[in-house]
Amino acid sequence: MSSAFDFSLEPLKNFLALYDEAVKARVPDANAMVLSTVALDNRPSSRVVLYKQITRGELTFFTNYNGRKSLEIANNPNVSLNFFWPSLEQQIRIEGRAEKILRSESEAYFKTRPRLSQIGAWASEQSQKIKSFEYLEDQVKFFEKKFSGQDVPCPENWGGFRIVATNYEFWFARQGRLHERYVYQKNGSAWERSLLSP
Ligand SMILES: Cc1cc2nc3c(=O)[nH]c(=O)nc-3n(C[C@H](O)[C@H](O)[C@H](O)COP(=O)(O)O)c2cc1C
């Protein structure tokens, strides 16, 4: 078990303590997490997104609301997240329901992004087929011109999702594959705690 972990605490507190430790240990891309969604035909798909903030007590990532993952979430909000920090031999699994954060919350975060990322949010119709990479570069030029001399507004179709967590698992590697697995499961407003066999 990591020294930052205390099973008697709420899972979010443990996540934040371990995340802080990972950042201090310079784990590359410590905020990268695999997000899995499920499509209408029940097929799962996964991709990496970045954990950016806690919004009203839940982990939050930002994306295009018209992209594939967002459309899948609109149909089925059940998602899973997975963090793997190889150098610390730790894995954190989170399951829950994704929900859009408030427009004002997305706008506040959008303001903190570098200008090129803000322009990119306008230029990219995420998950759509495009004819060439040049087309994307032309879109960037178009929006740079359109917003020249002014702040780039947050596109209507861009924002955050918070994952309202129902399950957490904290996994710590141990010798002989006798790994430690600490599980929290939400029951009403309480967290039930269990240990799992590796
Ligand atoms: C390290 C890394 C970080 C990423 N962060 C994000 C992110 O925060 N938001 C996002 O929409 N896509 C992010 N992506 C791109 C996604 O993995 C994915 O390609 C994109 O969101 C389109 O997914 P979709 O078509 O399933 O919607 C990231 C990719 C990598 C490799």
The ligand as a Tripos MOL2 file, in Angstrom:
@<TRIPOS>MOLECULE
LIG
   31    33     1     0     0
SMALL
NO_CHARGES

@<TRIPOS>ATOM
      1 C1         -2.4630   11.5970  -23.8840 C.3       1 LIG1
      2 C2         -3.7820   11.8560  -24.5730 C.ar      1 LIG1
      3 C3         -4.6490   12.7890  -24.0280 C.ar      1 LIG1
      4 C4         -5.8850   13.0480  -24.6260 C.ar      1 LIG1
      5 N1         -6.7590   13.9070  -24.0150 N.ar      1 LIG1
      6 C5         -7.9780   14.1080  -24.5510 C.ar      1 LIG1
      7 C6         -8.9510   14.8960  -23.8560 C.ar      1 LIG1
      8 O1         -8.7390   15.3790  -22.7300 O.2       1 LIG1
      9 N2        -10.1570   15.0870  -24.4590 N.ar      1 LIG1
     10 C7        -10.4470   14.5400  -25.6790 C.ar      1 LIG1
     11 O2        -11.5630   14.7630  -26.1720 O.2       1 LIG1
     12 N3         -9.5650   13.7620  -26.3440 N.ar      1 LIG1
     13 C8         -8.3460   13.5280  -25.8010 C.ar      1 LIG1
     14 N4         -7.4460   12.7130  -26.4530 N.ar      1 LIG1
     15 C9         -7.8260   12.1220  -27.7490 C.3       1 LIG1
     16 C10        -8.7250   10.9050  -27.5060 C.3       1 LIG1
     17 O3         -7.9470    9.7920  -27.0920 O.3       1 LIG1
     18 C11        -9.5640   10.5270  -28.7430 C.3       1 LIG1
     19 O4         -8.7080   10.2940  -29.8440 O.3       1 LIG1
     20 C12       -10.5520   11.6260  -29.1300 C.3       1 LIG1
     21 O5        -11.1590   12.1920  -27.9730 O.3       1 LIG1
     22 C13       -11.6480   11.0950  -30.0440 C.3       1 LIG1
     23 O6        -12.3510   10.0610  -29.3860 O.3       1 LIG1
     24 P1        -13.8280    9.6270  -29.8470 P.3       1 LIG1
     25 O7        -13.8300    9.6380  -31.3560 O.co2     1 LIG1
     26 O8        -14.0400    8.2650  -29.2730 O.co2     1 LIG1
     27 O9        -14.8060   10.6390  -29.2930 O.co2     1 LIG1
     28 C14        -6.2260   12.4070  -25.8560 C.ar      1 LIG1
     29 C15        -5.3510   11.4760  -26.3940 C.ar      1 LIG1
     30 C16        -4.1580   11.1910  -25.7570 C.ar      1 LIG1
     31 C17        -3.2590   10.1320  -26.3510 C.3       1 LIG1
@<TRIPOS>BOND
     1     1     2 1
     2     2     3 ar
     3     2    30 ar
     4     3     4 ar
     5     4     5 ar
     6     4    28 ar
     7     5     6 ar
     8     6     7 ar
     9     6    13 1
    10     7     8 2
    11     7     9 ar
    12     9    10 ar
    13    10    11 2
    14    10    12 ar
    15    12    13 ar
    16    13    14 ar
    17    14    15 1
    18    14    28 ar
    19    15    16 1
    20    16    17 1
    21    16    18 1
    22    18    19 1
    23    18    20 1
    24    20    21 1
    25    20    22 1
    26    22    23 1
    27    23    24 1
    28    24    25 2
    29    24    26 1
    30    24    27 1
    31    28    29 ar
    32    29    30 ar
    33    30    31 1
@<TRIPOS>SUBSTRUCTURE
     1 LIG1         1 GROUP 0 **** ****
